[in-house]
Amino acid sequence: MSRTLARRCLLGLLLPALALLSTLGCNARSAHRTATLIPGVGLGQLKIGVTTIDEAFRVLGESKSLSTSSGTSVSHSAVTGAGPEKHWHAAFVRYPDIDLELVFRGESSAPGLTEEGQRARFQQFRDKQLGKLYSIEVKLGHDPKETSKRVRHFEGKTDQGIGLLSKKSEVDKIYGRPARVWYTQFTGNIGYYRQGLNITLKRLKPEEGGDAEEPVVVSISVRRPFSQEELDQVPRGSR
């Protein structure tokens, strides 16, 4: 058999397999589109503090929307010399078709992201397994035909029944007053709930998909429970 014919046969075997993997990823994302967000736990098969990037890709399929970030953790022990300086590393994976973002984060005693370029840095984070699933966020999307209108691609809710476009009064009735609120100019008012939940409320016009009387939920994020130290670090402007 010639090399050309062999390559064609190999491609003939690989392409259907790749198509099947893509289909499985889309089906898994469709299932997670209506899954329940549980603070401190996760979403469906995606578990906070447990799931790795490779595991997330096996569940949802790979994404082309990737980025990374890194920095130095300033702790009391590092400042006083009682402990080593810690470096944190984060990787972001976005699935635009369901407006879902996964954040993977971890710490190490030495800088871990040295490659140039976001994709290379992401691959380095993945290869070195520098962190596990830190948070899951879902947001309102935009209608591709009518960009001024917001649409809800993610249809799931929290374990207490709050979803995207839920009204502020519904959020307050179920969760009460958040431990902290960050009042932002453009994003909305971000509520921090101790159990590991962020809910962002924003006033949208009815033609945008909102409510004429009160703000609605435009973003929900779950992670592990907040410590008091973390809540005390919520940006200025909160009250």
trRosetta pair geometry for C-beta under 8 A, 3 or more apart (Angstrom, degrees):
i j d omega theta_ij theta_ji phi_ij phi_ji
1 5 5.2 -120 -175 86 90 122
1 6 5.3 109 127 -63 117 92
1 9 7.8 -19 180 -3 144 143
2 5 4.6 92 59 10 85 102
2 6 6.8 -146 96 -8 43 88
3 6 5.5 -55 -147 36 32 114
3 7 6.3 34 155 -21 67 103
4 7 5.9 -54 -151 33 30 109
4 8 6.5 29 151 -18 63 106
5 8 5.6 -53 -149 36 34 113
5 9 6.4 36 152 -20 66 104
6 9 5.7 -54 -151 35 32 112
6 10 6.4 33 151 -20 65 106
7 10 5.6 -54 -149 36 33 113
7 11 6.3 33 153 -17 66 105
8 11 5.7 -53 -147 38 31 110
8 12 6.3 38 151 -25 63 105
9 12 5.4 -53 -151 33 31 117
9 13 6.7 27 152 -15 63 103
10 13 5.8 -58 -155 36 33 107
10 14 6.1 24 153 -16 69 112
11 14 5.6 -59 -136 41 33 107
11 15 5.8 35 168 -27 70 107
12 15 6.6 -43 -133 27 21 108
12 16 7.7 15 166 -5 50 103
13 16 7.1 -70 -167 37 27 100
13 17 6.7 19 150 -14 64 117
14 17 5.6 -68 -154 41 36 112
14 18 6.0 32 156 -20 74 107
15 18 5.8 -53 -144 36 31 109
15 19 6.3 33 156 -20 64 106
16 19 5.5 -54 -146 37 34 114
16 20 6.3 37 153 -23 66 104
17 20 5.6 -52 -151 33 31 113
17 21 6.6 32 151 -19 64 103
18 21 5.6 -51 -149 34 34 112
18 22 6.4 36 152 -19 65 105
19 22 5.7 -54 -151 36 32 113
19 23 6.4 33 151 -20 65 106
20 23 5.6 -54 -148 36 32 112
20 24 6.3 34 153 -20 66 104
21 24 5.7 -53 -147 36 31 112
21 25 6.4 34 153 -21 64 104
21 61 7.1 133 152 -119 80 95
22 25 5.7 -54 -151 34 31 113
22 26 6.5 30 152 -17 64 104
22 61 6.6 74 -132 -139 43 137
23 26 5.7 -54 -149 36 33 110
23 27 6.3 33 152 -19 66 106
24 27 5.6 -55 -147 37 32 112
24 28 6.3 33 154 -20 66 105
24 61 7.1 151 90 -72 72 103
25 28 5.7 -54 -147 35 31 110
25 29 6.4 30 154 -18 64 105
25 60 6.0 49 -158 148 85 37
25 61 2.0 57 -150 -61 140 128
25 62 7.2 -64 -116 18 156 51
26 29 5.7 -54 -149 37 31 110
26 30 6.4 36 150 -23 64 103
26 61 6.8 18 -39 -17 48 156
26 97 7.9 -32 -129 100 84 163
27 30 5.5 -51 -151 32 33 115
27 31 6.6 34 150 -19 64 102
28 31 5.6 -51 -153 33 35 112
28 32 6.4 25 152 -11 67 107
28 59 5.5 -179 171 166 144 56
28 60 5.4 -141 107 -102 119 38
28 61 6.6 159 51 -19 119 89
29 32 5.7 -58 -145 44 35 106
29 33 6.4 57 148 -44 64 94
29 60 5.3 75 -76 -149 86 84
29 61 6.7 -57 -34 23 112 112
29 95 6.1 -160 -129 179 131 148
29 97 6.6 60 142 84 149 118
29 98 5.5 -163 175 -17 106 138
29 100 7.8 -160 -148 26 99 141
30 33 5.4 -34 -154 5 34 123
31 34 7.2 -80 -174 42 33 88
31 35 6.8 51 137 -52 68 104
31 44 6.9 111 122 -126 98 152
32 35 4.7 -33 -144 -2 52 128
32 43 6.2 73 -159 141 104 111
32 44 4.9 -100 -110 5 89 154
32 45 7.8 -83 -85 27 114 85
32 46 7.4 54 -130 -4 137 117
32 59 7.6 76 -50 149 138 110
32 60 6.7 -40 17 -97 152 101
32 98 7.1 91 93 142 94 169
32 100 7.3 22 122 -81 121 167
32 156 7.5 -54 166 -32 50 143
33 98 5.0 -126 -100 -129 90 127
33 153 7.1 -89 -141 150 111 71
33 154 5.8 -143 -154 -126 65 55
33 155 5.8 39 147 27 88 90
33 156 6.7 173 141 -26 34 96
34 155 5.0 -17 -97 81 77 101
34 156 5.0 139 -167 -73 25 80
35 43 5.1 104 105 -180 128 84
35 44 3.9 -61 -137 -50 158 104
35 156 4.9 -22 64 -101 41 151
36 43 7.2 -171 84 -133 39 64
36 44 7.7 130 41 -54 61 63
36 156 5.9 -151 -80 -172 29 115
36 157 6.5 -19 -123 73 71 62
36 158 7.0 64 -171 -172 77 19
36 159 5.5 73 170 -80 122 68
37 43 5.4 -18 -101 -91 63 98
37 136 6.9 -157 -129 96 101 121
37 138 7.1 -121 -69 7 139 125
37 156 6.1 124 -22 122 86 119
37 157 7.0 -115 26 131 93 25
37 158 4.8 -52 75 -100 98 60
37 159 7.2 -121 83 -23 51 70
37 220 5.9 127 81 130 172 129
37 222 5.0 176 179 -24 100 135
38 41 3.8 -14 102 54 117 122
38 42 6.3 3 58 48 93 38
38 43 7.3 172 20 -77 74 46
38 158 7.3 126 -87 -161 36 68
38 159 4.8 50 -104 -35 81 124
38 222 6.5 93 79 -160 31 160
39 158 7.3 17 -27 -151 89 115
39 159 7.7 -108 12 22 76 113
39 193 7.1 -76 -109 93 159 115
39 195 4.3 79 115 123 146 99
39 196 4.0 147 -178 75 93 89
39 197 4.2 -62 -91 -54 130 97
39 222 4.8 -139 -98 -139 50 100
39 223 7.5 -12 -150 47 71 40
39 225 7.3 75 153 -81 106 67
40 48 6.5 -133 179 56 25 148
40 195 6.0 -83 -24 169 117 76
40 196 4.3 136 -57 31 71 148
40 222 7.3 -87 -1 -180 36 101
40 223 7.6 20 -78 109 39 33
40 224 5.6 60 -123 -136 65 45
40 225 5.4 11 -89 -41 114 80
41 47 6.8 -57 175 -136 59 73
41 48 6.2 141 138 19 9 108
41 222 7.4 -30 52 156 61 138
42 46 4.7 -157 175 104 123 68
42 47 4.4 -124 -12 -112 156 32
42 48 4.7 -166 -67 -20 88 76
42 50 7.8 -76 -44 40 147 106
42 51 7.1 107 -128 -6 152 128
42 133 6.9 45 -113 120 120 145
42 136 6.3 93 -151 -9 64 141
42 222 6.8 172 -110 103 22 128
43 46 4.9 4 62 58 80 112
43 136 5.0 -148 -5 142 124 167
43 156 7.3 109 -147 103 110 164
43 222 7.0 143 -46 47 93 133
44 59 7.6 149 111 -178 119 136
45 51 7.7 108 133 -96 71 131
45 59 4.9 -166 85 -123 130 139
46 51 5.2 -44 -150 -23 60 168
46 56 6.2 48 -113 -112 104 91
46 59 6.5 -167 -63 87 84 163
46 60 7.9 14 -64 -34 121 119
46 102 7.0 -115 -156 -110 143 124
46 133 6.1 168 -179 -133 90 165
46 136 6.2 108 117 -82 136 140
47 50 3.9 -9 99 52 117 124
47 51 5.0 138 48 -30 68 97
47 133 6.6 132 84 56 43 139
48 51 7.7 -13 -63 19 15 98
48 133 5.6 -115 -118 108 37 103
48 134 7.2 40 -148 -161 84 14
48 135 7.3 29 -118 -90 107 36
48 136 7.4 -108 -75 -9 92 101
48 196 7.5 62 -167 171 176 148
48 222 7.0 -110 -59 126 133 94
48 223 6.0 144 -133 -151 137 41
48 224 5.6 173 148 -57 134 74
49 132 5.7 64 -162 102 27 128
49 133 6.7 -69 -11 71 23 78
49 134 7.8 71 -68 -101 57 42
49 224 6.1 59 -43 -63 122 122
50 132 6.2 153 50 175 6 139
50 133 6.7 -21 54 37 52 109
51 55 4.9 -136 -156 89 77 127
51 56 5.5 87 158 -60 121 88
51 59 7.9 -39 -145 1 132 141
51 132 6.2 131 69 -172 42 92
51 133 4.1 28 64 -15 97 132
52 55 4.7 96 52 8 75 103
52 56 7.0 -136 96 -6 39 87
52 104 7.5 58 -153 -131 44 137
52 129 6.3 -29 -140 -135 129 98
52 132 5.8 -63 -85 -115 59 78
52 133 7.5 -114 -68 -28 17 83
53 56 5.6 -56 -148 36 32 112
53 57 6.3 32 154 -19 66 106
53 91 6.5 -19 -81 94 131 146
53 93 6.9 147 -134 -44 93 142
53 104 5.7 -53 -63 -46 92 165
53 125 7.5 98 -30 114 152 96
53 126 4.9 -90 76 -117 151 93
54 57 5.7 -54 -148 36 31 112
54 58 6.5 33 152 -21 64 103
54 126 7.0 116 -50 -166 83 101
55 58 5.6 -51 -150 32 34 113
55 59 6.6 29 152 -16 64 106
56 59 5.7 -60 -152 39 33 109
56 60 5.9 -16 168 22 72 111
56 93 6.6 132 118 69 144 160
56 102 5.8 142 -154 157 156 174
56 104 7.9 -130 -4 -63 147 121
56 133 6.8 131 -64 -78 125 116
57 60 6.7 -71 -122 59 25 77
57 61 6.6 -27 -166 153 61 12
57 62 4.9 22 -146 -81 112 67
57 63 7.8 -128 -108 0 86 74
60 63 7.5 -4 115 -43 115 103
60 95 6.2 -91 168 -73 134 147
60 100 8.0 -126 -140 91 152 141
63 66 6.4 142 97 -56 94 85
63 93 5.2 125 45 -171 137 90
63 94 6.2 174 164 69 150 46
63 95 5.6 -109 -97 -80 131 69
65 93 7.2 107 88 -165 77 44
65 94 3.8 -60 110 63 129 102
65 95 7.4 -171 47 -68 122 26
65 96 6.3 109 -22 -31 155 100
66 91 7.2 -16 -165 -174 92 95
66 92 6.9 150 -157 82 44 65
66 93 6.0 -5 -106 -104 76 65
66 94 7.7 -155 -69 20 35 79
66 118 6.6 156 106 144 83 106
66 119 6.4 88 80 -106 124 64
66 122 4.6 39 154 -114 127 168
67 91 7.5 166 89 -156 41 53
67 92 4.7 -7 61 54 86 112
67 118 5.1 -41 -123 -158 64 130
67 122 7.0 -97 -124 -70 5 119
68 89 7.2 -16 -170 -174 108 85
68 90 6.5 155 -159 88 59 57
68 91 5.1 -23 -103 -103 83 67
68 92 7.1 -166 -79 13 31 80
68 113 6.0 176 144 -131 143 153
68 118 6.1 171 19 -149 87 72
68 121 4.4 -128 40 120 148 117
68 122 5.2 -163 -42 -75 112 68
68 125 5.7 178 -113 -29 131 143
69 89 7.7 163 88 -158 49 45
69 90 4.7 -7 60 60 90 106
69 92 7.5 43 -2 -20 100 110
70 87 6.5 16 -179 172 106 100
70 88 6.5 179 -150 93 60 55
70 89 4.7 -8 -105 -108 100 67
70 90 6.9 -175 -76 20 51 69
70 111 7.1 89 152 -147 144 85
70 112 7.2 -164 -123 55 143 80
70 113 4.8 -171 -32 32 149 129
71 87 7.2 -177 98 -154 28 68
71 88 5.8 -7 62 57 74 93
72 85 6.2 -16 -159 172 113 112
72 86 7.1 132 -163 84 62 51
72 87 5.6 -42 -103 -104 61 66
72 88 7.5 153 -116 15 11 78
73 78 7.4 138 100 -8 77 151
73 85 7.6 161 63 -177 72 64
73 86 4.1 -17 48 83 120 106
73 87 7.0 -156 4 -90 85 13
73 88 5.3 89 -49 -28 101 107
73 107 6.4 -14 -12 -123 142 126
74 78 6.5 -127 -149 70 43 129
74 79 6.8 49 -174 -55 85 105
75 78 4.7 93 57 6 81 102
75 79 7.0 -150 93 -6 42 88
75 83 6.9 -35 93 74 127 126
75 86 6.5 46 -5 18 124 117
76 79 5.7 -58 -147 37 33 111
76 80 6.1 13 162 -4 68 113
76 82 7.7 -2 121 42 75 122
77 80 6.3 -65 -141 48 26 99
77 82 4.3 -93 -150 78 76 97
77 83 3.2 21 144 21 126 119
78 81 7.7 36 -177 -73 27 26
78 82 8.0 -79 -47 52 20 66
78 83 5.8 -62 -64 80 57 84
78 84 6.9 -15 -102 121 90 24
78 85 4.6 89 -142 -97 128 63
78 86 6.8 -117 -61 5 138 77
84 109 5.0 2 132 -137 147 107
85 109 7.6 106 74 -154 55 64
86 107 4.8 0 -179 -172 116 124
86 108 7.4 141 -157 69 72 24
86 109 6.7 -55 -109 -98 58 48
87 107 6.6 148 76 -155 43 68
87 108 5.6 -28 63 65 96 75
87 109 7.3 77 16 175 92 7
87 110 6.6 -42 20 117 135 14
87 111 5.2 -155 -141 -89 170 51
87 112 6.7 165 105 -1 129 86
88 105 6.4 4 -176 -171 105 101
88 106 7.2 173 -148 92 66 31
88 107 5.0 -37 -95 -94 69 79
89 105 6.9 167 86 -147 49 56
89 106 5.8 -14 57 62 92 77
89 107 7.5 161 14 -94 76 30
89 108 7.0 9 -3 9 117 105
89 112 5.2 -56 -55 60 151 120
89 113 5.7 146 -128 -27 118 113
89 125 6.0 -173 153 -118 125 107
89 130 4.6 -24 80 142 141 140
89 131 5.9 -162 84 -25 89 123
90 103 6.0 -15 -166 -170 111 96
90 104 6.7 151 -156 80 56 52
90 105 4.5 -12 -102 -98 84 89
90 131 6.9 -33 -106 45 43 167
90 134 7.1 -56 -126 18 98 153
91 103 7.5 154 78 -157 46 49
91 104 4.5 -9 56 58 95 106
91 105 7.8 -169 22 -70 62 48
91 122 5.6 109 -139 -133 113 79
91 125 4.5 163 -62 117 128 156
91 126 7.1 108 -121 -56 171 76
91 130 7.7 117 -21 65 114 109
91 131 6.8 171 14 57 97 117
92 101 6.3 -13 -167 -170 95 107
92 102 7.3 154 -156 81 46 54
92 103 5.7 -14 -103 -104 72 72
92 104 7.9 -156 -69 23 30 73
93 101 7.1 153 80 -157 48 56
93 102 4.5 -9 60 58 101 102
93 104 7.3 43 -5 -9 107 105
94 100 7.2 158 -155 87 53 51
94 101 4.8 -17 -103 -104 79 83
94 102 7.8 -162 -74 24 35 67
95 98 5.3 4 115 43 113 92
95 99 7.7 -52 91 10 72 10
95 100 4.6 0 54 59 107 97
95 101 7.6 -164 23 -75 67 39
96 99 6.8 23 -155 -78 39 49
96 141 7.7 103 -174 -121 70 126
97 153 6.8 -170 152 -178 42 143
98 138 7.6 -54 140 -129 86 103
98 153 5.1 -165 -139 133 38 112
98 154 5.3 82 172 -77 85 83
99 138 5.9 80 108 -162 90 69
99 139 4.8 -117 169 64 116 73
99 140 6.9 -65 171 138 166 6
99 141 4.4 -136 -64 -59 133 100
99 153 4.7 129 3 53 106 120
99 154 5.5 -110 66 -17 97 105
100 136 7.1 -18 -166 -169 96 89
100 137 7.3 152 -157 83 49 50
100 138 5.5 -20 -101 -98 69 79
100 154 6.2 116 -65 -80 90 130
101 136 7.5 158 83 -157 53 44
101 137 4.7 -11 59 61 100 99
101 138 7.8 -178 21 -78 71 33
101 139 7.6 27 -1 -6 109 109
102 133 6.3 -59 -168 -129 107 96
102 135 7.7 167 -155 87 43 51
102 136 5.9 -12 -106 -106 68 72
103 133 7.6 98 78 -159 50 56
103 134 4.7 -61 107 64 93 106
103 135 4.6 11 47 51 116 88
103 136 7.7 -148 22 -68 77 32
103 137 7.4 43 -13 -2 107 105
104 125 7.3 132 93 152 123 126
104 130 7.9 105 132 80 109 79
104 131 4.6 139 153 99 83 104
104 132 6.2 -105 -148 158 91 10
104 133 5.8 -49 -100 -90 75 39
104 134 6.0 140 -134 -3 19 94
105 131 4.6 -131 119 -170 12 151
105 132 7.8 -42 56 59 48 44
105 134 3.8 32 21 -55 106 149
105 135 8.0 27 1 2 120 86
106 130 4.7 -172 59 148 127 63
106 131 2.8 -156 -15 -88 96 80
106 132 6.7 83 -69 6 107 61
107 131 7.9 78 -13 -92 41 102
108 111 7.8 156 82 -88 112 6
108 112 5.3 82 39 -44 147 123
108 130 6.6 -71 -29 -145 125 94
111 114 6.6 98 124 -66 109 90
112 124 7.3 168 149 139 80 109
112 125 7.3 92 122 -102 115 65
112 128 5.9 -166 -173 106 119 160
112 130 5.1 143 126 -111 157 136
113 121 4.8 45 -164 -154 112 102
113 124 5.9 133 -124 91 65 130
113 125 6.3 -3 -90 -65 106 91
113 130 7.7 -50 -54 -33 89 173
114 124 7.2 -152 41 -170 65 166
115 120 3.8 -133 149 131 134 108
115 121 4.9 -166 70 -76 100 58
115 123 7.5 -19 48 60 169 92
115 124 4.8 175 -2 -31 126 140
116 120 6.2 26 71 63 46 143
116 121 7.7 -105 119 -48 3 96
117 120 4.4 72 73 16 102 108
117 121 6.5 -175 88 -10 49 89
118 121 5.7 -60 -144 40 29 110
118 122 6.1 32 157 -23 66 106
119 122 5.6 -51 -147 34 30 113
119 123 6.5 30 154 -18 63 104
120 123 5.7 -52 -149 36 32 111
120 124 6.4 35 150 -21 64 104
121 124 5.5 -51 -149 34 34 114
121 125 6.5 38 150 -21 65 102
122 125 5.6 -51 -151 33 34 113
122 126 6.3 31 151 -18 66 107
123 126 5.5 -55 -147 39 34 113
123 127 6.0 33 155 -20 68 107
124 127 5.8 -52 -139 38 29 108
124 128 6.1 12 165 -3 64 113
125 128 6.4 -69 -143 48 21 98
125 130 4.9 -80 -150 30 70 122
125 131 7.1 -27 -173 25 105 96
126 129 7.3 16 179 -72 31 49
131 134 6.8 -14 163 -43 124 110
133 136 7.2 10 -179 -53 116 92
134 223 6.2 0 154 -133 62 112
135 221 5.5 15 176 -179 119 107
135 222 6.7 169 -153 84 72 41
135 223 3.9 -33 -98 -79 90 108
136 221 6.7 168 85 -151 44 61
136 222 5.4 -6 56 54 94 88
136 223 7.6 171 18 -69 62 63
137 198 7.7 -21 -109 67 102 118
137 219 6.4 0 -172 -172 104 102
137 220 7.0 170 -148 89 59 43
137 221 4.0 -16 -98 -99 88 95
138 154 4.1 -87 -163 68 132 168
138 156 7.4 169 -40 57 172 100
138 164 6.6 -103 122 -52 110 119
138 219 7.0 171 88 -149 48 56
138 220 5.4 -2 55 57 93 90
138 221 7.7 -180 21 -78 56 52
139 154 7.8 90 44 18 32 127
139 164 7.6 103 180 -109 20 130
139 218 6.6 15 -156 152 76 72
139 219 4.7 -9 -106 -102 80 88
140 150 4.4 19 156 180 130 120
140 151 6.9 144 -173 65 82 30
140 152 6.1 -50 -122 -88 78 64
140 164 5.4 153 -73 -168 80 128
140 165 7.2 100 -92 -53 119 85
140 209 7.4 170 -159 88 137 142
140 218 4.8 -66 6 -151 120 73
140 219 7.2 -91 3 -60 77 63
141 150 6.9 142 77 -162 36 67
141 151 5.1 -35 75 69 90 85
141 152 7.4 152 25 -100 85 15
141 153 4.7 36 1 -10 137 115
142 147 5.3 17 171 -147 126 63
142 149 7.2 118 -159 80 62 52
142 150 6.3 -52 -99 -111 53 52
142 151 6.7 70 176 19 7 92
143 146 4.4 1 96 59 130 78
143 147 6.6 -139 71 -82 71 24
143 149 4.3 6 12 79 131 104
143 150 7.3 -143 -16 -102 86 4
143 151 4.8 108 -68 -31 77 122
144 147 7.5 12 -141 -78 22 73
146 149 4.4 29 108 15 110 117
148 207 7.2 2 123 126 114 104
148 208 6.3 -95 150 -100 75 83
149 207 6.8 -93 -93 151 89 66
149 208 5.7 -173 -123 -139 46 42
149 209 5.8 99 -169 -32 79 103
150 204 6.3 -65 18 -144 137 152
150 208 5.2 40 4 166 97 85
150 209 4.4 -118 65 39 85 134
150 210 7.4 55 40 -45 127 82
150 218 7.3 -59 -167 -128 159 100
151 209 6.7 -172 -78 -76 39 159
152 155 6.3 96 135 -87 108 65
152 163 7.6 63 -160 147 140 110
152 164 4.7 165 -126 94 110 128
152 165 5.7 -73 -66 -12 136 124
152 209 7.6 175 -27 174 90 145
154 163 8.0 -158 115 -163 86 99
154 164 6.2 104 76 -10 92 136
155 163 7.1 10 -174 -165 39 145
155 164 7.9 -85 -105 38 32 109
156 163 6.6 -177 107 -117 35 111
157 160 7.9 -117 147 70 104 46
157 161 5.4 7 148 -149 144 29
157 162 5.9 150 -166 69 96 28
157 163 3.8 -72 -97 -61 84 98
157 166 7.9 87 -130 -48 106 131
158 161 6.8 -41 69 28 77 22
158 162 4.7 6 26 52 115 85
158 163 7.3 -161 1 -69 69 54
158 197 7.1 39 -124 -131 143 134
158 220 6.5 -140 -56 -166 103 145
158 222 7.6 147 -117 -69 97 121
160 174 4.9 133 150 175 127 132
160 175 6.9 126 93 -64 161 85
161 174 6.8 -157 60 -105 96 154
162 166 4.8 -110 -154 34 74 169
162 170 6.5 155 -109 124 91 106
162 171 5.7 73 -128 -100 140 75
162 174 6.1 -157 -49 61 113 153
162 175 7.3 -24 -30 -27 152 117
162 199 6.9 -26 136 -113 145 139
162 217 6.5 128 169 -55 101 162
162 220 7.2 155 113 -102 101 137
163 166 5.4 121 55 -35 53 108
163 217 6.9 164 111 77 32 143
163 220 7.5 -81 -144 -20 35 150
164 217 5.5 -135 -130 104 35 102
164 218 7.0 50 -147 -131 89 23
164 219 7.8 31 -108 -74 95 21
164 220 6.8 -117 -67 -6 73 110
165 209 6.6 -79 -107 148 123 102
165 210 7.6 -148 -133 -110 84 48
165 216 5.0 -3 -146 171 44 133
165 217 6.1 -62 1 58 15 82
166 170 4.8 -107 176 80 103 136
166 171 6.1 120 115 -53 117 87
166 216 6.6 150 73 -159 31 79
166 217 4.6 25 48 5 82 125
167 170 4.8 98 61 3 78 102
167 171 7.3 -142 100 -4 43 86
167 211 5.7 18 -104 -9 103 165
167 213 8.0 9 -143 78 130 100
167 214 5.4 69 -166 83 102 120
167 215 7.6 124 -158 85 58 46
167 216 5.7 -48 -99 -104 47 75
167 217 7.9 -82 -38 -11 10 84
168 171 5.5 -55 -150 36 36 112
168 172 6.2 34 154 -18 70 106
168 201 5.3 64 -92 -145 99 146
168 214 4.8 -118 31 157 111 119
168 215 4.7 65 -47 65 123 87
168 216 7.1 -104 -33 -83 73 29
169 172 5.8 -53 -144 38 31 110
169 173 6.3 35 155 -25 63 106
169 214 6.1 67 -20 92 96 171
170 173 5.8 -52 -147 32 29 113
170 174 6.6 14 159 -7 63 110
171 174 6.3 -71 -152 43 27 100
171 175 5.7 -28 175 29 69 114
171 191 7.6 145 158 29 137 160
171 199 5.8 173 -143 136 138 158
171 201 6.9 -127 27 -75 161 123
171 217 6.6 136 -64 -65 129 110
172 175 7.0 -73 -117 59 19 76
172 176 6.7 47 -167 -120 56 17
172 177 7.4 24 -138 -70 87 51
175 178 7.1 19 131 -74 121 71
175 191 7.8 110 110 134 143 145
175 193 5.8 -65 -173 -105 129 144
175 197 7.5 -122 -129 95 143 145
175 199 7.4 154 32 5 166 147
178 181 5.5 113 71 -66 126 83
178 191 3.5 -168 -52 -167 157 98
178 192 5.4 113 171 55 120 45
178 193 5.2 -89 -128 -71 84 70
178 199 7.5 -152 -78 44 131 98
179 192 5.4 -68 63 100 92 90
179 193 6.3 130 2 -124 94 29
179 194 5.1 94 -39 -52 141 86
179 226 6.9 -160 59 76 150 140
179 231 5.2 -57 129 -137 127 141
180 191 7.7 153 85 -157 49 46
180 192 4.2 2 59 47 92 123
180 231 5.1 170 -20 -163 129 88
180 234 4.2 163 152 -1 151 165
180 238 5.2 21 -179 171 96 144
181 189 5.6 -1 -174 -180 112 101
181 190 6.8 152 -159 76 57 49
181 191 5.4 -21 -103 -100 83 63
181 192 7.1 -154 -75 13 34 80
181 234 8.0 99 60 158 15 151
181 238 5.4 164 80 -147 49 89
181 239 6.5 -25 59 51 100 62
182 189 7.2 164 79 -159 48 51
182 190 4.3 -8 55 57 100 106
182 192 7.3 68 -13 -28 94 107
182 234 5.5 -137 -66 180 101 105
182 235 5.4 63 -131 51 119 96
182 237 6.5 60 -157 87 64 100
182 238 4.8 -45 -90 -77 52 108
183 189 5.3 -13 -109 -112 64 87
183 237 5.2 -125 58 149 88 100
183 238 6.5 160 3 -95 77 47
183 239 7.5 7 -13 8 121 94
184 187 4.3 15 91 43 146 99
184 188 6.4 20 59 50 102 27
184 189 7.1 -176 26 -86 72 35
184 190 6.6 42 -5 -9 114 103
184 237 7.5 94 -78 114 46 145
187 190 6.7 2 113 -48 124 108
187 200 6.3 -73 149 -155 96 139
187 202 7.3 -124 140 -75 40 128
187 219 7.8 -32 179 10 99 144
188 200 4.5 100 81 172 125 97
188 201 5.5 -172 168 82 120 35
188 202 3.2 -87 -100 -67 122 97
188 215 7.2 133 -154 -161 112 131
188 218 5.7 150 -25 40 160 128
188 219 7.3 163 49 20 136 108
189 200 6.9 155 76 -153 41 59
189 201 5.0 -20 60 60 96 91
189 202 7.2 166 16 -74 69 57
189 215 7.1 22 30 168 112 173
190 198 5.8 -9 -173 -169 97 108
190 199 7.6 157 -155 80 50 36
190 200 4.9 -21 -99 -97 70 86
190 219 7.8 -27 -110 76 90 121
191 198 6.6 155 77 -155 56 52
191 199 4.8 -10 54 59 111 84
191 200 7.4 -170 16 -80 73 33
191 201 7.0 42 -16 -5 110 104
192 197 7.9 142 -161 84 37 55
192 198 6.0 -14 -100 -102 57 79
192 226 6.1 50 173 -47 108 166
192 231 6.0 164 123 -120 140 86
192 234 5.9 -125 -10 -90 153 137
193 196 7.5 -39 90 43 83 23
193 197 4.1 -12 58 66 118 100
193 198 7.3 -166 18 -76 82 31
193 199 7.1 37 -14 1 118 100
193 226 7.7 151 94 9 33 123
194 225 6.0 17 156 -162 66 98
194 226 5.4 -109 -136 53 47 98
194 231 7.3 -24 -97 -67 77 139
195 225 5.5 -57 -153 -107 28 93
196 222 5.9 53 129 -166 96 68
196 223 4.9 -136 -168 78 97 57
196 224 5.1 -125 -110 134 135 15
196 225 4.4 -80 -44 -77 97 38
196 226 6.4 170 -84 -23 51 68
197 220 7.5 -27 -163 -164 89 85
197 221 7.3 147 -159 82 43 58
197 222 5.8 -13 -101 -106 68 69
197 223 8.0 -174 -68 31 29 68
198 219 7.3 -20 117 118 100 100
198 220 7.1 156 86 -158 65 38
198 221 4.1 4 52 54 109 105
198 222 7.9 -149 25 -67 72 30
198 223 7.8 30 -7 9 101 106
199 217 5.9 -57 -169 -125 100 107
199 219 7.4 160 -157 88 37 63
199 220 5.7 -1 -108 -108 71 74
200 217 7.0 102 72 -155 55 61
200 218 5.3 -62 102 64 103 85
200 219 3.8 22 36 52 123 102
200 220 7.6 -134 21 -63 77 38
201 215 4.1 80 164 129 102 132
201 216 6.8 168 -147 81 74 15
201 217 6.1 -45 -95 -90 66 48
201 218 7.1 125 -131 9 18 87
202 210 7.8 -93 103 -108 78 135
202 215 5.6 162 81 -152 10 107
202 216 7.0 -37 64 59 61 63
202 218 4.6 -7 26 -7 116 138
203 210 6.6 94 177 174 43 154
203 214 7.5 -110 -107 168 88 27
203 215 4.6 -74 -67 -92 63 77
203 216 7.7 102 -114 11 31 71
204 208 4.3 -120 -180 89 104 124
204 209 6.1 -21 133 70 144 68
204 210 2.5 166 83 -51 92 137
204 211 7.3 72 63 19 83 53
204 215 7.8 90 1 -142 70 56
204 216 5.9 -52 24 36 110 114
204 218 7.2 129 -42 -76 124 117
205 208 4.6 92 57 4 78 104
205 210 5.7 95 52 46 19 117
205 212 7.8 30 -154 -97 49 65
206 209 7.7 108 -174 -25 33 5
206 210 6.2 -97 -79 70 31 68
206 211 7.1 41 -88 -128 75 16
206 212 5.3 -9 -51 -59 111 90
210 215 7.8 -48 -159 -145 122 38
210 216 5.1 -164 -139 13 81 128
211 214 5.6 -11 97 55 128 63
211 215 7.7 55 53 125 106 3
211 216 5.4 126 4 -53 104 113
217 220 6.4 21 177 -55 125 97
226 230 4.7 -131 -162 83 87 126
226 231 5.2 92 146 -55 130 92
227 230 4.7 100 54 4 77 101
227 231 7.2 -143 94 -3 42 86
228 231 5.6 -54 -148 38 36 112
228 232 6.3 39 152 -23 67 105
229 232 5.7 -55 -150 34 30 112
229 233 6.7 25 152 -18 62 108
230 233 5.8 -63 -155 35 33 110
230 234 8.0 62 146 -48 60 76
231 234 6.0 -15 -169 -22 45 110
234 238 4.7 3 121 4 118 165
235 238 6.4 117 77 -18 57 107
